[in-house]
Amino acid sequence: SQQGEEDPQALSIQEGENATMNCSYKTSINNLQWYRQNSGRGLVHLILIRSNEREKHSGRLRVTLDTSKKSSSLLITASRAADTASYFCATGDANAGGTSYGKLTFGQGTILTVHP
Amino acid sequence: DSGVTQTPKHLITATGQRVTLRCSPRSGDLSVYWYQQSLDQGLQFLIQYYNGEERAKGNILERFSAQQFPDLHSELNLSSLELGDSALYFCASSVGGASSPLHFGNGTRLTVT
């Protein structure tokens, strides 16, 4: 079952613009992660935010987390054509025990297209 | 390069057949995860192993089985294949902690004809 739901499903912007993607989830989490997937390739980890954190930055990426609303957003600033990919949020279940920690539940993803 | 190796990259087989997908995790990672990605179901968690033992099970069919060997590589066995099993199968690895990023291989694209 899908835990996270991304919004929008698809986003088309021009180079230099900012891209914002949102993710909502249903259960209690211990962390939320964002991944990127280029067409037909493996997912690449972008950034992780723990449940006790509200905002995190990494380069041109900014992630926010609102546990009261069970939502997160990923902002990519000054987008480039090379940012074109699918972006997924993934959540770690706070109720997972022992070494089943680490299992992530992924959303359906947002397809980002950045036009040169 | 994530350090996770999956073989084969592509697999074409007929309905009713059995296939084995192989995964070598990133050096030092003890946890291995298998995910299935299809257009209609998205990324579905199948199963997780930690240091040779099964730790979590997701939407894995009874026709599917997996194991992790002492050298930590893992195999996913798919049997009595159906057309609907056609998908991308990803292996990922992590150190296994509660907040560990997953490192994904490039997947095995399975086509069942």
Interface residues (C-beta under 8 A of the other chain):
Chain A: S1 Q2 N30 N31 Q33 Y35 G40 R41 G42 L43 V44 H45 L48 R50 F88 A90 G92 A96 G98 T99 S100 Y101 G102 K103 L104 T105 F106 G107 Q108 G109
Chain B: S2 V4 S31 Y33 Y35 G42 L43 F45 Q48 Y50 N51 R55 A56 G58 N59 L88 F90 A92 S94 G96 G97 A98 S99 S100 P101 L102 H103 F104 G105 N106 G107 R109
